[in-house]
């Protein structure tokens, strides 16, 4: 049987997911950058930073979307730019 989810716990859960997502995406970006650095760029350092930056940027966008949806209780459709309230 699962525990009930209280509204006070929702921001904490969202932040935990955001931190986990940031760590995983940054690590993945750095790893891909390291492989590209070894194979294609003769061991330069910038592909590592580039990959890590992409990971942080993707995690930031995901986190911003998740937190805004929980704060405003609505979703924004990108194609039509219409705000649709959640039921």
N, C-alpha and C positions, 0 to 999 in steps of 0.2 A: 504494500500500500504506500503510495507516495504522500509526501508531506504537502500541506497546502502552501501555495505561493502567496506571500503577503506583498502588498504594493510597496512597502518600505524596503523590501529585499531586491526589488527589480533594478534600481540604479546600481547597486553593488554587483549584481550578476552581469549587467551590461558592461561595467568597467572591467570586471574579471575577464569577460570574453574579449574586450578590446585589448587588454594587455597581452593575453595569450595570442591573439591574432597578430599583434605587432611583433612579438618575439618570433613567431613562426615565419611570418612573411619576411621580416628582416633577415633572419637566418637563412631562409631559402634564397633570397636575393643575393646575399653575400656568397653563398655556396655556388650559385650559378655564375656570379662574377668571378669567383676563384677559378672555376673550370674554364671560363672564357679567357681569363688572364693567362692560364697555363697553356691553353691550346692555340690561342689566336694572337695574343698581344705581348708575347715574350716577357711575361712576368712583371707587368706594370701593376701599379696599385689602384689606378683609377677605376677599373672594372668592378673591384670590390665595393668601392664607395658608390658607384653608379647603381649596382644591384641592390645594395642596402638602402639607398635612397628610394628606389622604386618600391621596395618592400614597405618602408615606412609610409610612403605616400599612399599605397593601396590600403594599408591598415588604417590610416587616418580617415580616408574616404569612407571605408566600411563603418568605422566607429562613429563618425559624424552622422551618417545615415541612421544608424541604429539608435543613437541617443536622441536625435531630432524626432524620429518617429515615436519614441516613447514619451518625449516631453510634450509634443503637440498633439499626439493621438490622431494623426492623419498621415496619409501617404500622398506623395506628389508624383504624378505621371510625367515623365520627361518629354514624351512625344507631344502631348497636348497642353502641358503646363497648367493643368487643372488640378485643384486640390480636392481630394475625395475624402470626406471624413470616414473614419473607421466605425463600424457598427458596434 
